[in-house]
Amino acid sequence: MTTAITPRIDFNAELAGLFDLAGRSAFVPGGYGGLGEAIAWGLAQRGAKVVVAGRDAAKAAALAAQLEAAGYAASGCAMDAHSVASIRAAVDTVVERHGAIDILMNCVGIQREEALLEVTEEAFDEVVEVNLKAAMFLGQAAARHQVAAATRGTRGNHGKQIHLLSVRAHFGLRNRGYSAYCSTKGGLVMLIKQHAMELARHDITVNGVAPTVVRTEMARHWLENPETAKQIHDRIPLGRVADPRDVVGPALFFASPAADFVTGQTLYVDGGITASQ
């Protein structure tokens, strides 16, 4: 008789915890923005101890206070994405508070729109600094602690790194000045792949979530203009823009045990745009 190779699984026990983040520490730079805030709430509701960070320490502390008032474990800290020293200090703060940084949820990002013939070095450099360079050194700083924890064998679960991107990582935008934004988001796709390859042997996964236009303050100028709003809705096969909650599920998936065997991937949360263009 051939011996079965399919592992015996206690489905009741093993599948029940696929999205459980209890006891995990989650660092959310950019966490008080429209998307970051929704994701911070999602992480907390799944049981993670959340540290919200951003350039405005007061805003980070205010969101953390809201989470705590709702019964969740949360705190805030300052972090300037323009500064590698600040990035490293913020990551160290997470580890000092919780003993580890299990989940990096990078929600940092900016846009400085300038037409190709008018792009300035200063604006281009800032977008690269915040969207790509900060992701590089957030990933590095988190990985140093995650690799050390994996080597010591002190953490029972995989380290997770998730970066927020955009559908602009996949294609350009007609008649708009998106040189800096698109190139940094496209570069982040490859940074995710490379970091995933270097960290795979430590059971640390690295993935990205790339939404289309999301109903946040950043998209106000698009959505309050009837012409651009119609263009956006017509382009999206599902017929609407995303709400922040639409991005929370994919982000939590990558942060959870459900995605332990998924790495180096970018999930487009786009209502079908990249399937049709």
N, C-alpha and C positions, 0 to 999 in steps of 0.2 A: 504493500500500500504506500502510495506517495504521501510524504509528510506535508501537511499544509504549511504554506509560508505566510499566509495572512495572519498578522498578529491578533491575539485575543484582546479584545478591547472591552473594558467596563464602560459601556456607552453612558450609563446613568451618571457615573462619577466623572469620566474624562471629558465628555462633551458639555457638561453643565458649566464648566469653568472656562470655556473657550474665550469669553470676553471679560473675564474677571481680572481686575487690576488691583485688587486689595493688597495693601502693603507695598505697592510699587511707588517709587518717587518719579514724578514727571516734571520736567523743566520746560516751561512754555515761554520762550522769548517772543516778544510781540503779542503776548497773550491778552492784552486789553484792547486790541483792535477788534473790528467787527467779527472776523472769522476766529481770531485767537480766543476771544471771550467765549464763544460758543463751544469751541473745542476744550477750553479749560473746564467749563461746566461738565461737558461729557466725560472727561477724564476723572473728575472728582466724583461724579455719580457712579462710575464704575469702581470706585474705591481707591483711586490713586491719591497720593499726597502731592498736591500741586504747588509749584513755585512759579508765580507769574513774574515776568521781567520785562522791562522796557526802559526807554530813556527817561520817562517821567515816573519816578519812583512813587509819587503820590497816587497816580492812576493805577499802578500795579498793586499798591497796598489797598486801594479802595475796592478793586475787584476781589482781592484775597479776603477782605473783610466781608463782602457779600457772600462768598462761598462759605466762610466760617459761620456766618449767621444762619446759613441754611443747613448747618450740621456737618460740613465737610472739612477735611484737613487742607489748609492752604496758607500760603504766605506770599509776600511780594519782595522784590529786590530790584535795584537799579542795574541797568545794563545798557551801554551805548554800543550799538552795532557798528559804529565807525571805528571802534577801538578794540584791537585784539587783546590788549591788557584787560580791558573792562569785560570782555567776553570770558576770558579765563577766570577772572575774579568771581564773576557771577556763577559759573559752573562750580567753582570751588565752594561757593556759599551753599549751593544745593547739597553738595556732599557733606559739608560740615553740619547741616541741619538734619539730614536724613540718612547719612552713612553711605549713600550711593546715589548715582543718577541712572536710574533704570531706563527712563524714557526721555529722549530729547524730541520735542515737538517744535520745530523751528517755524514760526509764523511771521518772521521778519521779512519785510519787503517794501520797496518804494518805487515810484515811477516819476521821472522828470521828462515830460513829453517835449520833444524838439524835432522839427523836421530835419531830414537828412542834411540838407544844405546849410542848416543853421545849428547843428549840434555843437555844443561847447565842450571843451575838455573837462571843465569843472563838473558839469552836470553828468557827463558820461562816467567820469571817474567815481562820482558819488554813488551812482546806481550800481556800478560794479562792486564798489566797496561794501554796500549794504546787502545787495541781493546775492552776490557770489562769494566774495571774500569772507564775509561774516559767516556764511554757511560752511565754508571750508574750515574755519577755525572754531566754530561751534562744534562741528563734527569731530574735529581733532581733540578739543578739550574734553568733550564727553567721552570719546573713545579711550583716552588715556585712563580715565577712571574705570570705564567698563572693562577694558582689557585687564587692568590690574585686578579687578574683582573676579573676573573669569579665571585668571591665573591662580588666585588664592582659593578659588572654589567656594567663595563665601555667598554667592548669589545662586538661588535655585532656578532662575529663569534667564532667558536670553535678554541681552541688552537690545534696545530698540532705538533707532534714529529715524525720524520722519521729517521731511522738508515740504513746505507748501510751495507750489510753483504756480503755473497758469497754463491754459491752452496755448498761450503765446510761446511756450517752449516747443511747440509742434509746428506752428506756422506763423507767418507774419501777418500784418494788418494793413490793409489798403489805405492809402491817403492819410495816414497818421504818423506822427514822429515817434516810432517805437524802437529805434535802433538799439538803444541801451537796454531797454526792458526785455525785448525778445532775445537778445544775445545772452543776457545774464541768465534768463530762465532756461534757454537751451543749453547753456553751459552747465547749469545745475543738474540737468538730466544726466550728463556724463559724469559729473562729480559724484552723484548718487551711485552710479554703476561702479565707479572706481573704488569708492569707499566701501561699497558692499563687497567687492572682491578682496580687498585687503583685510576686512574685518570678519569675513565668513569663517575663517578657521577658529575664531573665538566665539562662534555662535552669536554674533552681533549682526542684526539685520539693519539695512538702510534702504528706505523707500521714499517715494514722493507722491503727493496728492496734488493734482493739477486741475483746478476748477475753471469754468468759464466765468462770465460776469456773475457776481454774487450781489445780492441786494444788501449792500452796506454803504457807508458814507463815501467810500472810495469810488463807488459807481454812481453816485448821485448825478454827476454831470452828464452821464450817459442816459440814465433812466428818466430824468426830468425833461429831457429834450424829446418831444414827440417823434421827430424824424429818426434820431439814433435809437430810441427805444424800439420803434417799429422794425428797424433794420436788425437789431439784436434778436428780437422775438422771431422774426421771419427766418433767421439763420439757424436757430436752434430747433432740431426736429421735435423735441418734446414741447416746444411752444411757449416756454417761459424761461426766465433767468433762474439761477439757483438762489435758494435761501441759505443762510449760514448752516441750518440744521442738515442740509443736503451734504455738506462737507464733513460734518462731524462723524457720521458713520464710517466712511472710508478711512478717516484719520484714526479712529478707535480700532478699526480692524488691524491696521498695520502695527498699532501699539500693543495689541493683545496676543495671547497665546495662539489664537486662531491663525495668525500669520507667521508662526515660527519657521515655516519652510518657504517663505516668500521674501526674496531680497533682490535689490538692484532694479526694482520695478517703479514705474510711474503710472499711477491710475488717473485717467482723465475723467473728471466729474463734470461732464459738459453737455448733458442732455442729448448726446449723439452727434455733436459737431464733427469730431475727428473721425467718426465712422462714415460721414457723408461728404467730407471735403479732402 
